[in-house]
Amino acid sequence: MQTSVTTDTYKDLPAAKATILLLSIMVVASCGIVYELIIGTVSSYLLGNSVYQFSLTIGFFMFAMGIGSHLSRYVESRLIEAFIYVELVLALIGGLCSIALFLMFPFAPWMYQVAKFGFILSIGVLVGLEIPILTRILAERGGTRTSIANVMSLDYIGALVGSVAFPLLLLPSLGLITASFAIGLINISVAALNVIWLKDYIRNLRMAQIAVGTIFVLLLVLTATATRITAYAQQHLYFDQIVWQQQTPYQSLVVTNSWPRSDFRLFIDGHLQFSEFDEHRYHEALVHPVMGWTGEAKNVLVLGGGDGLAVREILKHPGVERIDLVDIDPAMTDLGATFPHLVRMNGGSLASEKVKIFNADAFVFIKETERIYDKVIIDFPDPHNEAIAKLYSVEFYAMLSRKMSDGATLVSQSSSPFFATNTYWTIAATMEEIFPATTSYTLDIPSFGVWGFHMAHKAPGGMMTGVPEDLRFLSDEVFQAMLTFPRDIARPEKLEPNSIFEPSLYEVYLKDLG
């Protein structure tokens, strides 16, 4: 068995080798924070409530780092070798955390929670072990004050690099699973570099080389096959076959299809957006009541709706002159404009010369636009995170009101009055803070269950004057029936409007969902 002449004293550690250790600190700090961001993001996608998920992830990660730092006192010798083996274990656990969580989720919620906290705590402990070990090595060579300053400064720099690289580079370009494998490869590369440059400080060099090589090859194979692994993991989250998927800087987009009956479905961050089987009910109910309401309908603003299905219904009104579609994600509007099955469903609506597409944040667009609209159609997802909840706020509706003509009307999808009763009626209460009149209505959509919408009118006293005759679902008689709410989804008392300064809607939504 190959061994090397080793020493446990680091007073004479060459400057070049000390530099390797210092650079290792920055790299492993970046990797550690990225692992936690991956775990927080996966949990936000699968469980919702991003503030809760990231708060728990970061809090327990810091706690575990403290445990790791405490445990480092029991590592009394062979510090460089200990650091290398910590890196090996961290590369393996961190590299596998994303795929393991995705595969665990379909089985049972408690299993996912156990796995999540297991990864958070183990990664935190390992990262917490590294810093004191490296500090002690460098302190023996250059003094405690200098080593602590160098180690902590590079650790913080590394955390910054990882925090910035994850949302701007790793997530949009690699996705969660591939990013996890790739960061594991970086960890194991750090270990390999230290094995090569600091071999004189490793007692059993052959064993270290074999361990590094084995884990490196494993992670390399996983990274190379990450596309197939990702497809396999995502297939476990959906009942139907995945036919298209993309991780964008803003969200995860997945299109599925059911066989043998063709039923294309769009999911955003795991939440169903529409089913081909019954989307006509949703989009007819969303569009035609507001388009048929008293007042002009020449200039129409659509917020969300990058799939083009709402625009399809708007174009059935010949008096429309211009439709401005605002969707923050260009991948979503590209999907609506180019994906063959979706183009078939929306009738090529996004190619109409009446349609102008703006890939911008709706909040910023409304603040900056100078156009005035007769009808506003809001097709945002449910307020399942803080960023979306602000688009159901008093402030947002006030901004919208200033961009609407005197007799204008807006409509918003407003979640389920059955499954999220308080959420639904809180949106109505929020609109009433700005608009003098509102109209609420509900219908049954098989893919969603009981669903609801609110219209808000700048001028009271209007009415729905009619809908196109060739619709598949909606008629004047059906709309009148949609205005009646059964007792079990009637409006509760004492609901507070949602404000950016007092954001209640997100918490209400979480309580509604239990």
C-alpha positions in Angstrom: 0.0 0.0 0.0 1.4 3.4 -1.0 1.9 5.9 1.8 3.7 9.2 2.0 6.0 10.8 4.6 3.5 12.9 6.6 3.7 15.5 9.3 1.1 17.0 11.7 2.9 20.3 12.0 2.1 23.2 9.5 4.6 25.8 10.6 6.7 25.3 7.5 3.7 25.0 5.1 4.9 26.6 1.9 3.1 29.8 0.8 1.8 28.2 -2.4 0.2 25.4 -0.5 -1.3 27.8 2.0 -2.8 29.7 -0.9 -4.4 26.5 -2.1 -6.1 26.2 1.3 -7.2 29.8 1.2 -8.8 29.4 -2.2 -10.4 26.2 -1.0 -12.2 28.2 1.7 -13.8 30.5 -0.8 -14.9 27.7 -3.1 -16.3 25.5 -0.4 -18.2 28.5 1.1 -19.8 29.1 -2.3 -20.7 25.4 -2.6 -22.2 25.3 0.9 -24.6 28.3 0.3 -25.6 27.0 -3.1 -26.6 23.6 -1.6 -28.9 25.4 0.9 -30.4 27.6 -1.9 -31.1 24.5 -3.9 -32.9 22.8 -0.9 -34.9 26.0 -0.3 -35.8 26.3 -3.9 -36.9 22.7 -4.3 -39.0 23.0 -1.1 -40.6 26.2 -2.4 -41.5 24.6 -5.7 -42.9 21.5 -4.1 -44.4 22.8 -0.8 -45.0 26.5 -1.5 -44.5 29.3 1.0 -41.0 30.4 -0.1 -40.4 32.7 2.9 -41.1 29.8 5.3 -39.0 27.4 3.4 -36.0 29.6 3.0 -36.2 30.9 6.6 -36.1 27.3 7.9 -33.4 26.3 5.5 -31.1 29.1 6.3 -31.9 29.1 10.1 -31.2 25.3 10.5 -28.1 25.6 8.2 -26.6 28.2 10.4 -27.5 26.2 13.5 -25.9 23.1 12.0 -22.7 25.1 11.2 -22.5 26.0 14.9 -22.7 22.3 15.7 -20.0 21.5 13.2 -17.7 24.2 14.6 -18.2 22.7 18.0 -17.4 19.2 16.8 -14.2 20.4 15.1 -12.5 20.6 18.6 -12.4 16.8 18.6 -10.4 16.7 15.4 -6.9 16.8 17.0 -4.5 15.8 14.3 -4.2 15.1 10.5 -6.1 18.3 9.9 -5.5 18.5 6.1 -6.6 14.9 5.7 -9.7 15.6 7.8 -10.5 18.5 5.6 -10.2 16.4 2.5 -12.6 13.7 3.8 -15.1 16.3 4.9 -15.1 17.6 1.4 -15.6 14.1 0.0 -18.7 13.6 2.2 -20.0 17.1 1.5 -19.6 16.6 -2.3 -21.6 13.3 -2.1 -24.4 14.5 0.2 -24.7 18.0 -1.5 -24.5 16.6 -5.0 -27.3 14.1 -4.4 -29.6 16.4 -2.3 -31.7 17.8 -5.1 -32.5 14.5 -6.9 -33.1 12.8 -3.6 -35.7 15.4 -2.6 -37.5 15.3 -5.9 -37.7 11.5 -5.7 -38.8 11.5 -2.1 -41.7 14.0 -2.5 -44.3 11.7 -4.1 -44.2 9.1 -1.3 -45.2 10.9 1.9 -44.9 14.5 3.2 -43.2 13.3 6.4 -40.5 11.4 4.4 -39.8 14.6 2.5 -39.5 16.6 5.6 -37.2 14.1 7.2 -35.0 14.1 4.1 -35.0 17.9 3.8 -33.9 18.5 7.4 -31.4 15.7 7.1 -29.7 17.3 4.2 -29.8 20.8 5.7 -28.3 19.6 9.0 -25.7 17.3 7.5 -24.5 19.9 5.0 -24.4 22.6 7.7 -22.4 20.4 10.1 -19.9 19.6 7.4 -19.4 23.2 6.3 -19.1 24.2 10.0 -16.3 21.6 10.4 -14.3 23.0 7.5 -13.7 26.5 8.6 -12.2 25.8 12.1 -10.0 23.1 10.7 -8.6 25.3 8.0 -8.2 28.2 10.4 -6.2 26.0 12.8 -3.9 24.9 9.9 -3.2 28.4 8.8 -2.9 29.8 12.3 -0.1 27.4 13.0 1.7 28.8 10.0 0.9 32.5 10.2 -0.6 33.4 13.5 -4.2 33.3 14.8 -5.1 36.9 14.0 -4.0 36.8 10.4 -5.5 33.3 9.7 -8.9 34.2 11.2 -9.0 37.4 9.1 -8.0 35.6 5.9 -10.4 32.6 6.5 -13.4 34.6 7.4 -13.0 37.2 4.7 -12.7 34.5 2.0 -15.6 32.6 3.5 -17.9 35.6 3.2 -16.7 36.4 -0.3 -17.4 32.8 -1.3 -20.9 33.0 0.2 -21.5 36.1 -1.9 -20.3 34.4 -5.1 -22.5 31.4 -4.5 -25.5 33.5 -3.6 -25.2 35.6 -6.8 -24.2 32.7 -9.1 -27.2 30.6 -8.1 -30.1 32.7 -9.4 -28.2 34.4 -12.2 -26.2 31.5 -13.7 -26.7 28.0 -12.1 -30.5 27.8 -11.9 -31.5 29.3 -15.3 -28.7 27.5 -17.2 -28.5 24.1 -15.4 -31.6 23.7 -13.4 -31.8 22.3 -9.9 -30.7 18.8 -10.3 -27.8 19.4 -12.7 -26.7 22.4 -10.6 -26.6 20.1 -7.5 -24.4 17.6 -9.4 -22.2 20.3 -10.8 -21.6 21.9 -7.3 -20.7 18.4 -6.0 -18.1 18.1 -8.7 -16.6 21.4 -7.6 -16.4 20.2 -4.1 -14.7 17.0 -5.1 -12.4 18.9 -7.4 -11.3 21.0 -4.3 -10.6 17.7 -2.5 -8.6 16.4 -5.5 -6.6 19.5 -5.7 -5.7 19.3 -2.0 -4.7 15.6 -2.4 -2.4 16.5 -5.2 -0.8 19.6 -3.7 -0.7 18.5 -0.1 0.1 14.8 -0.4 2.9 15.1 2.1 0.3 15.8 4.8 -1.9 12.7 4.0 -1.0 9.6 5.9 -2.8 7.1 3.6 -2.4 8.7 0.2 -3.7 5.7 -1.8 -7.0 5.5 0.2 -7.5 9.2 -0.3 -6.9 9.0 -4.0 -9.3 6.1 -4.4 -12.0 7.8 -2.4 -11.6 11.1 -4.4 -11.5 9.2 -7.7 -14.6 7.1 -7.0 -16.8 10.1 -5.9 -15.5 12.2 -8.8 -16.4 9.6 -11.4 -19.8 9.1 -9.7 -20.7 12.8 -9.8 -19.2 13.2 -13.3 -21.5 10.4 -14.6 -24.5 11.9 -12.8 -23.8 15.3 -14.3 -23.4 13.9 -17.8 -26.7 12.0 -17.5 -28.5 14.8 -15.6 -31.0 15.5 -18.4 -32.3 11.9 -18.2 -32.3 12.0 -14.4 -34.2 15.3 -14.4 -36.8 13.9 -16.8 -37.2 10.8 -14.6 -37.6 12.9 -11.4 -40.1 15.2 -13.0 -42.1 12.3 -14.4 -42.6 11.2 -10.8 -44.3 14.6 -10.0 -46.9 14.4 -12.8 -49.3 11.7 -13.7 -49.0 12.4 -17.5 -46.1 12.3 -19.9 -43.9 15.3 -19.9 -43.6 16.6 -23.5 -41.8 19.9 -22.9 -40.0 21.5 -19.9 -37.8 24.5 -19.2 -36.3 26.1 -16.1 -36.3 29.8 -16.7 -34.9 32.6 -14.5 -38.4 33.1 -13.2 -40.1 29.8 -12.9 -40.3 26.1 -13.9 -42.4 25.4 -17.0 -43.7 21.9 -17.7 -46.1 20.8 -20.4 -47.6 17.3 -20.1 -49.9 15.2 -22.2 -52.3 12.5 -21.2 -52.7 9.3 -23.3 -54.7 8.0 -25.1 -56.9 11.1 -24.8 -55.0 14.2 -25.9 -55.0 16.6 -22.9 -52.1 19.0 -22.8 -51.6 20.6 -19.5 -49.3 23.5 -18.4 -47.7 23.6 -14.9 -45.8 26.5 -13.5 -43.7 25.7 -10.5 -45.7 22.5 -10.1 -49.1 24.3 -10.1 -51.6 23.4 -12.9 -52.4 26.4 -15.1 -54.7 24.9 -17.6 -55.9 21.5 -19.0 -56.8 21.3 -22.7 -59.9 19.3 -21.7 -61.7 22.2 -20.0 -59.6 25.3 -20.4 -62.3 26.8 -22.6 -64.5 27.1 -19.5 -61.9 29.0 -17.6 -60.9 31.4 -20.4 -64.5 32.1 -21.7 -65.5 32.9 -18.1 -62.4 35.1 -17.6 -62.7 37.1 -20.8 -66.2 37.5 -22.1 -68.0 38.9 -19.1 -65.6 41.8 -18.9 -65.4 42.3 -22.6 -69.2 42.3 -22.8 -69.6 44.7 -19.9 -70.9 48.2 -20.5 -68.3 50.5 -22.1 -65.8 50.5 -24.9 -63.5 47.6 -25.5 -61.0 49.0 -28.0 -57.8 48.9 -26.0 -57.3 45.7 -23.9 -54.5 44.9 -21.4 -53.8 41.3 -20.5 -51.5 40.7 -17.4 -50.2 37.2 -17.4 -51.7 34.9 -19.9 -48.6 34.3 -21.9 -50.1 31.0 -23.3 -52.3 33.1 -25.6 -55.6 31.4 -24.6 -57.1 34.5 -23.1 -56.0 36.5 -26.2 -57.8 33.9 -28.3 -61.1 34.8 -26.6 -60.5 38.5 -26.8 -60.0 38.4 -30.6 -63.6 37.1 -30.9 -64.7 40.7 -30.2 -64.3 42.5 -33.5 -64.2 46.0 -32.0 -60.9 45.3 -30.3 -58.1 47.5 -31.8 -55.1 46.7 -29.6 -54.1 44.0 -27.1 -51.1 44.6 -24.9 -50.0 41.3 -23.3 -47.6 41.6 -20.4 -45.9 38.5 -19.1 -42.6 38.7 -17.3 -41.2 35.4 -18.7 -40.2 35.5 -22.4 -40.0 31.7 -22.3 -43.8 31.6 -21.5 -44.8 33.9 -24.4 -42.4 32.0 -26.8 -44.1 28.8 -25.7 -47.5 30.4 -26.5 -46.3 31.6 -29.9 -44.3 28.6 -31.1 -45.2 25.4 -29.3 -47.3 23.6 -32.0 -49.9 22.1 -29.6 -50.4 25.4 -27.8 -50.5 27.3 -31.1 -53.3 24.9 -32.1 -55.1 25.6 -28.9 -54.8 29.4 -29.0 -55.5 29.6 -32.7 -52.2 31.4 -33.3 -53.5 34.4 -31.3 -50.1 35.7 -30.4 -49.3 36.2 -34.1 -52.2 38.7 -34.5 -51.1 42.1 -35.6 -53.4 43.5 -32.9 -51.2 41.9 -30.2 -48.2 43.6 -28.6 -46.1 41.5 -26.3 -44.2 43.0 -23.4 -41.9 40.8 -21.3 -41.8 42.9 -18.2 -42.8 42.8 -14.5 -46.5 43.8 -14.4 -46.0 46.1 -11.5 -43.2 48.0 -13.3 -45.1 48.0 -16.6 -48.2 49.6 -15.0 -46.1 52.2 -13.3 -44.4 53.2 -16.5 -46.9 52.8 -19.3 -48.7 55.9 -20.6 -51.5 54.0 -22.4 -55.1 54.0 -21.2 -57.1 50.8 -21.4 -60.8 50.1 -21.7 -60.6 46.5 -20.4 -58.0 44.9 -18.1 -57.8 41.1 -17.9 -55.6 39.7 -15.0 -54.6 36.1 -15.4 -52.0 35.7 -12.7 -51.3 32.5 -10.7 -52.8 32.2 -7.2 -51.0 34.3 -4.6 -48.8 31.3 -3.5 -45.8 33.5 -2.9 -45.0 37.1 -1.8 -44.0 38.2 -5.3 -47.4 37.3 -6.8 -49.4 38.4 -3.7 -48.2 42.0 -4.3 -50.1 41.9 -7.6 -53.4 41.5 -5.7 -52.8 44.6 -3.5 -54.5 47.9 -2.9 -51.4 49.7 -4.3 -51.4 47.6 -7.5 -55.2 48.2 -8.1 -54.7 51.9 -7.5 -52.0 52.0 -10.2 -54.2 50.1 -12.6 -57.1 52.4 -12.0 -55.1 55.3 -13.1 -54.4 53.5 -16.4 -58.0 52.8 -17.1 -60.5 54.9 -19.0 -63.5 56.4 -17.2 -65.9 53.5 -17.9 -63.3 50.8 -17.9 -63.6 47.4 -16.2 -61.0 44.9 -15.0 -61.4 41.2 -14.2 -59.1 39.0 -12.2 -59.0 35.3 -11.7 -59.2 35.0 -7.9 -58.6 31.4 -6.8 -61.3 29.0 -5.6 -64.1 30.3 -3.5 -64.6 26.8 -2.2 -61.0 25.7 -1.3 -59.7 29.2 -0.6 -62.8 31.1 0.5 -61.0 33.8 2.5 -58.5 34.3 -0.2 -61.2 34.7 -2.8 -63.2 37.3 -0.9 -60.1 39.1 0.4 -59.3 39.9 -3.2 -62.8 41.3 -3.6 -62.3 43.4 -0.4 -59.0 44.7 -1.8 -60.6 45.8 -5.1 -63.4 47.6 -3.2 -60.8 49.8 -1.6 -60.1 51.4 -5.0 -63.1 50.7 -7.3 -66.7 51.9 -6.6 -68.3 48.6 -7.7 -67.4 45.0 -8.1 -69.0 41.9 -9.6 -68.2 38.4 -8.3 -69.0 35.2 -10.0 -68.1 31.5 -9.8 -68.2 28.3 -12.0 -67.1 24.7 -11.9 -64.0 23.7 -13.9 -63.3 20.0 -13.7 -59.5 20.3 -13.6 -59.7 22.9 -10.8 -63.0 22.4 -9.1 -65.1 25.5 -8.1 -63.3 28.6 -9.3 -64.0 32.3 -9.0 -63.4 35.7 -10.6 -64.0 39.3 -9.7 -64.7 42.3 -11.9 -64.0 45.8 -10.7 -65.7 48.8 -12.4 -64.5 52.4 -12.5 -68.2 53.4 -13.0 -71.0 51.8 -11.1 -74.3 50.8 -12.7 -73.1 48.9 -15.8 -74.2 45.4 -16.9 -73.1 42.5 -19.1 -74.6 43.3 -22.5 -74.0 39.9 -24.1 -71.4 37.3 -25.2 -70.5 35.9 -28.6 -72.9 33.2 -29.8 -70.4 30.6 -30.8 -68.9 29.9 -27.4 -68.5 26.3 -26.1 -69.6 27.0 -22.5 -70.7 30.6 -21.7 -74.0 32.1 -22.5 -76.0 35.0 -21.0 -78.1 32.5 -19.0 -75.0 30.7 -17.7 -73.4 34.0 -16.6 -76.5 35.0 -14.6 -76.3 31.6 -12.8 -72.6 32.2 -12.1 -73.5 35.3 -10.0 -75.2 33.2 -7.3 -73.0 31.8 -4.5 -74.1 28.9 -2.3 -74.1 29.3 1.5 -70.9 27.3 2.0 -68.9 29.8 -0.1 -70.7 32.9 0.9 -68.6 36.0 1.7 -67.2 35.9 5.3 -67.4 39.0 7.5 -64.5 41.3 8.5 -61.9 40.6 5.8 -58.9 43.0 5.6 -57.8 44.3 2.2 -54.3 43.2 1.1 -51.6 45.9 1.0 -47.9 45.8 0.2 -47.4 47.5 3.5 -49.6 45.0 5.4 -49.4 41.9 3.2 -52.2 39.7 4.6 -53.3 37.8 1.4 -50.3 35.4 1.3 -51.0 34.3 4.9 -54.7 34.0 4.3 -54.0 31.8 1.3 -51.7 29.5 3.3 -54.4 29.2 6.0 -57.0 28.4 3.5 -54.9 25.6 2.1 -54.4 24.2 5.6 
